[in-house]
Amino acid sequence: MIDNEKQVTQENQETVDQQLLKLQQEKEELLKYMKELKAQFENYRKDSLREREQIMKNANEYFLTKLIPILDDMDRAFKEVEQSHSYKNFYKGMELIHKKLWKVLNDEGFFKIDTKEKFDPFEHEAVEKIETDEHEEYSVVKILENGYKFHNKIVKPVKVQVAIKPRGGESAKTE
């Protein structure tokens, strides 16, 4: 019986050793696979970053090529004023160049914000409050700086003076 038990124990030990060896091999394979996946992911991340940078460069190049004719027009206008000493034609040329620049910007989705009578905290920045009875409360009294949108996202809010009701007896300007 003792021999039998030794034999069973020995067989169990051999089975355990085989299972342990098999598990160690599986572990090594999984570690190798994990390292390969990690390396592939790092390469993917680097490739994605390079691709994103290339897309940005291409977009900038596209936009800059649209600005080149405007720069050429400005160069011609400056040369013309140097030769003729006439600022009347220079001014007209600058007006045309300004319109051309805005067309390019509008075509790309960049717009000047149209200011309404009423203060809009999503599009306006109140940089000054004017106490007055002459204007409705929270109406825009004056535009101090233009604001801009790029594809419906506010890039720069319109800086405005806003009317508020007078607090005291007389109208006073406050900031």
CORCORLIN-V263053 format. One record per backbone hydrogen bond with DSSP energy under -1.0 kcal/mol. CO is the residue of the C=O (numbers start at 1). NH is the residue of the N-H. E is the energy in kcal/mol with one decimal. If there is no record, write none. Layout:
# CORCORLIN-V263053
co	nh	e
CO	NH	E
CO	NH	E
This chain:
# CORCORLIN-V263053
co	nh	e
1	5	-2.4
2	6	-2.6
3	7	-2.5
4	8	-2.6
5	9	-2.8
6	10	-2.8
7	11	-2.6
8	12	-2.8
9	13	-2.5
10	14	-2.2
11	15	-2.5
12	16	-2.8
13	17	-2.7
14	18	-2.3
15	19	-2.6
16	20	-2.9
17	21	-2.6
18	22	-2.6
19	23	-2.8
20	24	-2.4
21	25	-2.2
22	26	-2.3
23	27	-2.6
24	28	-2.3
25	29	-2.5
26	30	-2.8
27	31	-2.6
28	32	-2.4
29	33	-2.6
30	34	-2.8
31	35	-2.5
32	36	-2.1
33	37	-2.5
34	38	-2.5
35	39	-2.4
36	40	-2.7
37	41	-2.7
38	42	-2.4
39	43	-2.3
40	44	-2.6
41	45	-2.8
42	46	-2.4
43	47	-2.7
44	48	-2.7
45	49	-2.2
46	50	-2.5
47	51	-2.7
48	52	-2.6
49	53	-2.3
50	54	-2.2
51	55	-2.3
52	56	-2.2
53	57	-2.4
54	58	-2.6
55	59	-2.5
56	60	-2.7
57	61	-2.7
58	62	-2.5
59	63	-2.4
60	64	-2.9
61	65	-2.2
64	68	-1.3
67	71	-2.1
68	72	-2.6
69	73	-2.2
70	74	-2.2
71	75	-2.5
72	76	-2.3
73	77	-2.3
74	78	-2.5
75	79	-2.3
76	80	-2.4
77	81	-2.1
78	82	-1.7
79	83	-2.0
80	84	-3.0
81	85	-1.7
87	91	-2.5
88	92	-2.0
89	93	-2.7
90	94	-2.6
91	95	-2.2
92	96	-2.0
93	97	-2.6
94	98	-2.6
95	99	-2.3
96	100	-2.4
97	101	-2.7
98	102	-2.3
99	103	-2.0
100	104	-2.1
101	105	-2.6
102	106	-2.9
103	107	-2.6
104	108	-1.2
105	110	-2.7
106	109	-1.5
109	151	-2.8
111	149	-3.0
117	140	-3.7
120	123	-1.5
120	124	-3.1
123	158	-2.6
125	160	-2.4
128	162	-2.6
129	174	-1.3
130	164	-2.7
136	139	-1.5
138	119	-3.0
139	163	-2.6
142	161	-2.7
145	159	-1.8
147	113	-2.6
148	155	-2.6
148	156	-1.8
149	111	-2.7
150	153	-1.2
153	150	-2.8
156	148	-2.3
158	125	-3.3
159	144	-2.9
159	145	-1.8
160	127	-2.0
160	128	-1.2
161	141	-2.6
162	130	-3.2
163	138	-3.4
164	132	-2.5
172	131	-1.2
